Amino acid sequence: MINEILFMNGYGVYVWSSFIFTLIGFFILYSAIKLQLIKEQKKFDAKFKNLSSEKIELAKKQETYRELLPNTSVSKI
């Protein structure tokens, strides 16, 4: 029974290799996007730390700042 699932009448090599290829592709894309997000967050933090206290308070009140970066630094991806 397990052999039938693995071999799939001779098509198992193609099916399982395409399945593995797809999973590897998704993992690579996820990793690339995650790394780019971290890089952009660091750039944003570096620019944000140089602001005066008045501008920081103004930025915190704006809706876009709250949407860009949540209070935690953990990504929700």
GROMACS elastic network, one bead per residue, 0.5 to 0.9 nm:
[ bonds ]
;  ai    aj funct       b0    kb
    1     4     6  0.51767   500
    1     5     6  0.66258   500
    1     6     6  0.88554   500
    2     5     6  0.51159   500
    2     6     6  0.62120   500
    2     7     6  0.85762   500
    3     6     6  0.50264   500
    3     7     6  0.58697   500
    3     8     6  0.79364   500
    4     7     6  0.53271   500
    4     8     6  0.53378   500
    4     9     6  0.69689   500
    4    12     6  0.87814   500
    5     8     6  0.54156   500
    5     9     6  0.86656   500
    5    12     6  0.76399   500
    6     9     6  0.88457   500
    6    11     6  0.89463   500
    6    12     6  0.56714   500
    6    13     6  0.81570   500
    6    16     6  0.80307   500
    7    10     6  0.54305   500
    7    11     6  0.63302   500
    7    13     6  0.69114   500
    8    11     6  0.52855   500
    8    13     6  0.84244   500
    8    15     6  0.84643   500
    9    12     6  0.70513   500
   10    13     6  0.71436   500
   10    14     6  0.85793   500
   11    14     6  0.55157   500
   11    15     6  0.62712   500
   11    16     6  0.86238   500
   12    15     6  0.50354   500
   12    16     6  0.57661   500
   12    17     6  0.80750   500
   13    16     6  0.54992   500
   13    17     6  0.58844   500
   13    18     6  0.84368   500
   14    17     6  0.52782   500
   14    18     6  0.60729   500
   14    19     6  0.84953   500
   15    18     6  0.53341   500
   15    19     6  0.61396   500
   15    20     6  0.87142   500
   16    20     6  0.61098   500
   16    21     6  0.84505   500
   17    20     6  0.51303   500
   17    21     6  0.60063   500
   17    22     6  0.85494   500
   18    22     6  0.60866   500
   18    23     6  0.86339   500
   19    22     6  0.52130   500
   19    23     6  0.63627   500
   19    24     6  0.87455   500
   20    23     6  0.51167   500
   20    24     6  0.61569   500
   20    25     6  0.85371   500
   21    24     6  0.51724   500
   21    25     6  0.61319   500
   21    26     6  0.86917   500
   22    25     6  0.50165   500
   22    26     6  0.62038   500
   22    27     6  0.86221   500
   23    26     6  0.51284   500
   23    27     6  0.61888   500
   23    28     6  0.86580   500
   24    27     6  0.50764   500
   24    28     6  0.61773   500
   24    29     6  0.86424   500
   25    28     6  0.51702   500
   25    29     6  0.62044   500
   25    30     6  0.85509   500
   26    29     6  0.51581   500
   26    30     6  0.60335   500
   26    31     6  0.85350   500
   27    30     6  0.50783   500
   27    31     6  0.60868   500
   27    32     6  0.85917   500
   28    31     6  0.51308   500
   28    32     6  0.61483   500
   28    33     6  0.86342   500
   29    32     6  0.51593   500
   29    33     6  0.61658   500
   29    34     6  0.84881   500
   30    33     6  0.52739   500
   30    34     6  0.60346   500
   30    35     6  0.86042   500
   30    77     6  0.84709   500
   31    34     6  0.50661   500
   31    35     6  0.61085   500
   31    36     6  0.85646   500
   32    35     6  0.52348   500
   32    36     6  0.62024   500
   32    37     6  0.86288   500
   33    36     6  0.51037   500
   33    37     6  0.61011   500
   33    38     6  0.86817   500
   34    37     6  0.51143   500
   34    38     6  0.63284   500
   34    39     6  0.86895   500
   34    75     6  0.80535   500
   34    77     6  0.75634   500
   35    38     6  0.51973   500
   35    39     6  0.62237   500
   35    40     6  0.87047   500
   36    40     6  0.61480   500
   36    41     6  0.85502   500
   37    40     6  0.51474   500
   37    41     6  0.60995   500
   37    42     6  0.86376   500
   37    75     6  0.83049   500
   38    41     6  0.50684   500
   38    42     6  0.62435   500
   38    43     6  0.87185   500
   38    75     6  0.84016   500
   39    42     6  0.52314   500
   39    43     6  0.63731   500
   39    44     6  0.87165   500
   40    43     6  0.50337   500
   40    44     6  0.61017   500
   40    45     6  0.85413   500
   41    44     6  0.50186   500
   41    45     6  0.60536   500
   41    46     6  0.85370   500
   41    69     6  0.79167   500
   41    73     6  0.85681   500
   42    45     6  0.50558   500
   42    46     6  0.60916   500
   42    47     6  0.86780   500
   43    46     6  0.51357   500
   43    47     6  0.63449   500
   43    48     6  0.85383   500
   44    47     6  0.52852   500
   44    48     6  0.59715   500
   44    49     6  0.86073   500
   45    49     6  0.60310   500
   45    50     6  0.88065   500
   46    49     6  0.54717   500
   46    50     6  0.69070   500
   47    50     6  0.55577   500
   47    51     6  0.72554   500
   48    51     6  0.56383   500
   48    56     6  0.75060   500
   49    52     6  0.81485   500
   49    56     6  0.84123   500
   51    54     6  0.80444   500
   51    55     6  0.60371   500
   51    56     6  0.62065   500
   52    55     6  0.53701   500
   52    56     6  0.62407   500
   52    57     6  0.88338   500
   53    57     6  0.62792   500
   53    58     6  0.86347   500
   54    57     6  0.53333   500
   54    58     6  0.63102   500
   54    59     6  0.86814   500
   55    59     6  0.60271   500
   55    60     6  0.85521   500
   56    59     6  0.50649   500
   56    60     6  0.61566   500
   56    61     6  0.87234   500
   57    60     6  0.51185   500
   57    61     6  0.64127   500
   57    62     6  0.89598   500
   58    61     6  0.52835   500
   58    62     6  0.66583   500
   59    62     6  0.52577   500
   59    63     6  0.84405   500
   59    64     6  0.84530   500
   59    65     6  0.63654   500
   59    66     6  0.88300   500
   60    63     6  0.78002   500
   60    64     6  0.88043   500
   60    65     6  0.61737   500
   60    66     6  0.69045   500
   61    64     6  0.88492   500
   61    65     6  0.77680   500
   61    66     6  0.80324   500
   62    65     6  0.57758   500
   62    66     6  0.70194   500
   63    66     6  0.53798   500
   63    67     6  0.63941   500
   63    68     6  0.88061   500
   64    67     6  0.50533   500
   64    68     6  0.60592   500
   64    69     6  0.88340   500
   65    68     6  0.51501   500
   65    69     6  0.64367   500
   65    70     6  0.84595   500
   66    69     6  0.58962   500
   66    70     6  0.61348   500
   66    71     6  0.81057   500
   67    70     6  0.67176   500
   69    72     6  0.77856   500
   69    73     6  0.77130   500
   70    73     6  0.70568   500
   70    74     6  0.85579   500
   70    75     6  0.88404   500
   71    74     6  0.89059   500
   72    75     6  0.80160   500
   74    77     6  0.89651   500
